[in-house]
Structure formats: C-alpha cells, structure tokens
Amino acid sequence: MTFIDLLVGIVLLLLVIEATRRVVGKPLVIIACIFMTYFFIGGFLSPPFRHTRANFQQFIYEMGYTTSGIFSTPLSVSATYVFIFILFGAILEATGAGKMFIDLALRAFGKYKGGPAKAAVVSSGMLGSISGSSVANAVTTGTFTIPLMKKVGFKPQVSGGIEVAASSSGQLLPPIMGAAAFLMIEYTPYTYAEIIKSAAIPAILSYIAILFMVHLEASKHHITGLPKEALVSGRKTLIQHGYLILPVIVLVYFLVQGKTVPNAAFFAIILLLVLASFTHRLRERFGAGMLVAGGVAVIAFALHYFFAWRLEVAVMVTIGIVVALLVVLLQRGFHIQSAPVRFGLRELISGLEMAARNSLTVVVACATAGILIGVINLTGLSAKLPTIIVNFAGEHLLLALVFTLIACLILGLGLPTTATYVILAAMVAPALVQMGVPIMAAHLFVLYYGILADDTPPINLPAYAVSGIAKSEPIRTGIQGFKFDSGALLLPFVFTTNTAILLLPEQAGMYNWLEIAQYIFTALVGILAFVMFIQNYLLVRLTIIERLLALVTALVFIHGSSMTDIIGVFLFVVLMAWQVIRKRNSEVEKDHELNKQ
C-alpha cells in the first residue's frame, strides 16, 4: 500500500465510524472500537482469544479495500435487498396504506376490550413486515394509535410500549420480515420461500402473545373499546384504499416464483406508483386521466419492444391502469364520496425522502457491522467463538441457548435489527449449529432475540421515538415495550428444541399435520401461561402460588416431549380452574356486599 492508499483507508474508516455515531448512536461505535482494539492487542491476550495478526496496514487494507470489511456482505445486502424494500415501504406509506391498515385493524378490533391497542398491534405488524425500520414503523403508526390508546384509558408509557413491541416484532412477520428474510438468504442455504414458511408460525404465535398481553392489561384496568359509531366502515375502507394491498401480493408472488429480489420489488413499486397516481386522477378528471393512462401504457410497451425493457414492467403498468379504472368505477357504484389519497410529485418526493432517511440507519449500521465481521474473520474469532460457547456450555443445549440469549440482548442494544442479525449470524449462530441445532432454527433464534434487543432498555430507540407522541418518559416506555414483547420470550427455546413448528424443508415428511398441530397447540398454551406469569392476571390477580405455577407450566413446554406436554396441559387446566373458582368467589362476595348495602 502507498501512503495515499493508507491515508484514504484511514479517512474512510473514520468517516464510517463518525456517520455511525451521528445516525445510529454510540452503542455500535463502542462495540466497533472494542473489536478494533481487540485486533491490535490480541497478541497480548491468553488463548483462546490470542492471535498474531495485528498489522496496521493489513487492517486498513482489509477494512477499506476488500470485501472482507466495510464493503462485505452486510453492506452488499443492504444495497441490494434492504434499501429497495425500505423504498417500497416508504412509497406505500406515502400513498396512505398505513392509515388503511390502521382503519381496518380498528374496524376488526376497535370495539372489543382494549380495542385500540389490539388494532395498533395488528396494523403495526402489517406495516412493520414491509418497512424494514422499527423506529419508522413505530412513529408512523403510533401517530394514530397512541392517542386512541390513551383515550380509552391506557397509561402513556403503556401506550408507547405496546406500539414499540408491535412495531419491532413486525420484522419477524412474513412476507418481508423487515428485509431479514433476504439477509438470511445470504447466511443460510435456504430459499426465500423456505425462510418465510419456517418463520410464519413463530411470528403468528409471537403476535398472539402480544395481543394476549394487551387483553390482560385491558382486563386488569377495566379498559373498554371504542364505540361502534366511532369506527370507519370496513367495506368503505377496502373500496377506497384496498387496491393498495395489490402491490404487496404481487411482490410476494414474484418472490415465490423465483424472481430476483430487486426485480420483484421493482415490479411491485412500478405497480404501486401507477395505481396510486391514476386512481386519484381518474376520480378527478376521468377523460384526461384515461388519455394520460393510455399514453403511459403505449410508452411502456414501446420501451419493451424497441429498447428491450422487461415485459413485466409494461404488464405492471397495464394492470395498474386497469385496476385503477375498476376502483374508480366501483367507488362511483357504491357512492363513495371521499376521494382516494392524492399521490403526485410532492407525495413521491416525500416518499423518496422518507426512504433515504430510513435507509441511512440501516446502511451505516451495516457498514460498521462489516468492520466487526472483518475483525472476527481476520483474527480467527469466527472459528474460535463457537468452540468457546460449546465448551463453556458443555453438552447442555439449554445452557448454550441461555448464553446465546444473553449475547443477543447485549450485542443488539441500540442497533437496527438488520445490523444485529448480521453480527449474531456471524458470531453466535454457528455455535448453535455446532451443537446440532438446524441452521434455520439457529438463525431464527438469533433473529428473534436480536429483535427483542431493539426493545431492551436502556437503549431502546423505538421507545425514544414514540415517547414524544405518548408524552411519556423514554426509559419507562422502553420497559413497557420490553414487557409486551416478552410474552413469547421462551418461544425460540421451544422451536429450537422441537423444530416441528418450523416446517423445515430437510424434515419434510418427518411430521404429519396432526403432530404439527399438537406442537403448535402446546407452544400456544406455554405462551399463554408465560403471559399470565408476566401480567400476574387472568380472570383475577394471581396469587404467588398461581404465578409460580404459570411459570412452571411455561417452562415445562420447552422440552417438547409427549410426557412434558401432558404435564404442561394438566398444570394449565388446573391453573385455569383455580382462576375460575376464585373469580366466582369474588363475584359472590361482591353480591353479598351489595345486598348488605
């Protein structure tokens, strides 16, 4: 390396670290500094952490000029896969899809106990799967849902915490998984379809846990739902904005059909832009709108035939125009007076700006994660760390899982989920694989706890983002977010020790659907028991014995054998019966007191 090469590499490294400090925060900078320090002092450490590769020029060269450092897999994946989904999510939000998800969720859950909070969980999950940023998702949906939660009686920090938990967990939810699915493609031998298939059941169970947490919170504090007249019509919402779901369906279709990720997302964005633009224009000026639409369709096919553009682009333009026309005619037929959300140049620029802002966090974090990955590979730590964990845990898988959980929560503090997953996939997941855990289960395990780390106080970025909306203290909001996201805390232990619910391709035919249904049921019962333990409530407040029984019931289901499942179900039935009896006794006592009065 020449002196200029060395100087440029040093400047690049410093710029990445400073950009990380400004955009992501100090935690990732501190972790990066610790790793870089380890690179240079490794020769003075004792085995197994000792290494003899502390060469400054080599370090700068590897970090700045090869694909082993800053420009390694994390940054490549963020540029190739993650950004285009952040762009898709931002444009989708600019079209008013976020408000549509909230309105539909409110219509479905708003009138029930704690309805606005349940609607927040569902709508945040739908948007969170697409957006790729828990902070952006929490702010986008929280602007609408948090005031409604406070209105029906939820405390400010609880309202913010529910939004934080729901927004973060959306990154586990197929079909997009906040772009984590596409990172997993790079780190595992599985296809996109196999990954979302394996993640589906755990994701649904985790959201059931959050919903049950919300239900018990509302029951404890006697919080009701919204009056029916305050809810918008579900049919009206679907007729007015339901067409915005079509690009998501098209996106998933292309991905499952084997199209490349950038192509699938690009086609979906084209369809979304055409739909959003022409639905509004055809409603306002039908004749002029049809002329412009016809011209756009002709141009799209001309680009295909004369300039060899992909045929799918012209097909997406045509489908968008046809669907926009059908939507306008349907709205007129049902006398829907309110026009669709306006989408013009201003809204497009706003969406592009939102995408740029949201992607900054991910891209910068992935660049710094590349430095960590580079240090791990250069020092040989990638080969040593799994052995260290395995030796420390002995032959006890559950002990290794506990160590992994702690490592995930520590390494993921204050980091975007994408960066957290990259670090954990390189450092921690290989240890689980070495202990016999299937690759998919190991990576979903670290992904789940990487998402949970995003909600872990005191460095809880989504909590800081929503505390201003909720008018609550950030740390207390973060604690509530962690609490509501912990309902399925033991779920990764369940699907790691008993992989049936992951529907792994290598285990196809090993389990019949009756057995899979049984394992799903027992996992659900374990989750409900653990939620009862956390909330200290079911029908009435739990006694100390009941709470301990709920915890034991949840822990019993981790093992996954027929005997432990039978014991767990029995304990759960006993707990339920105990609660029913105590509830009836309390109602009888209340009746006696009323009669005395």
URCORNOR-V723658 format. One line per field, one symbol per residue. ss: DSSP state (@ for helix, = for strand, . for the rest). phi: phi as a letter, one per 20 degrees, with the letter a starting at -180 (. if undefined). psi: psi as a letter, one per 40 degrees, with the letter a starting at -180 (. if undefined). Layout:
ss: ???
phi: ???
psi: ???
//
This chain:
ss: ..@@@@@@@@@@@@@@@@@@@@@..@@@@@@@@@@@@@@@@@@@...........@@@@@@@@@@.......@@@@@@@@@@@@@@@@@@@@@@..@@@@@@@@@@@@@.....@@@@@@@@@@@@@@@@@..@@@@@@@@@@@@@@@@@@@...@@@@@@@@@@@@@@@@@....@@@@@@@@@@@....@@@@@@@@@@@@@@@@@@@@@@@@@@@@@.......@@@...@@@@@@@@@@@@@@@@@@@@@@@....@@@@@@@@@@@@@@@@@@@@@@@@.@@@@@@@@@@@@@@@@@@@@@@...@@@@@@@@@@@@@@@@@@@@@@@...........@@@@@@@@@@@@@@@@@@@@@@@@@@@@@@@@@@..@@@@@@@@@@@@@...@@@@@@@@@@@@@@@.....@@@@@@@@@@@.@@@@@@....@@@@@@@@@@@@@@@.......@@@@@@@@@@...@@@@@@@@@@@@.....@@@@@@@.@@@@..@@@.....@@@@@@@@@@@@@@@@@@@@@@@.=...=..@@@@@@@@@@@@@.....@@@@@@@@@@@@@@@@@@@@@@@@@@@@@@@@@@@.
phi: .fffgffffffgffffffffffeepfgfffffffffffgedgfeeegeefbcdedffffffffdccedcgeeggfffffedfgfefffffffffenfgffgfffffffcgeegmggfffffffffffffefnbfffffffffgeefgffffepffgffgffffffffffgfeefeellmfgeffgfdceeegffffffeffgffffffffffgffffffgdleeeefgfeeffffffffecffffggfffgfgffffnffggfffffffgffffgffefffffecffffffffffffffffffffdclfffgfffffffffffgfffffffffelfefffffccfffffffffffffffggffffffffffffffgffemffeefgffffffemeeffffffffgffffffefmdffffgfgfffeedggffffenfggfffffffffffffffdefedcfffffefffflcfgffffffffffeegdgegffffeecegfelfffdgnfceffffffffffffffffffffffelabecfffgffffffffgffffffneffffffffffffffffgfffffffffffffffffff
psi: hiddddddddddddddddddddddidddddddddddddddedeeiiieehiffghddddddddeeifebdfaddddddddddddddddddddddeeddddddddddddedeihfdddddddddddddddddehddddddddddddddddddeeiidddddddddddddedeehiedffedddddddeieiidddddddedddddddddddddddddddddefhaaiideeiihdddddddedeeddddddddddddeeiiddddddddddddddddddddddddgdddddddddddddddddddddefihdddddddddddddddddddddddefhdhiihhhaddddddddddddddddddddddddddddddddddeeddddddddddddebehdddddddddddddddeheiiddddddddddddddddddeehiddddddddddddddddehieggdddddedddefihdddddddddddeedfdeddddeddgedeefhdeehedhiddddddddddddddddddddddeficdihiidddddddddddddeddeiddddddddddddddddddddddddddddddddddd.
//
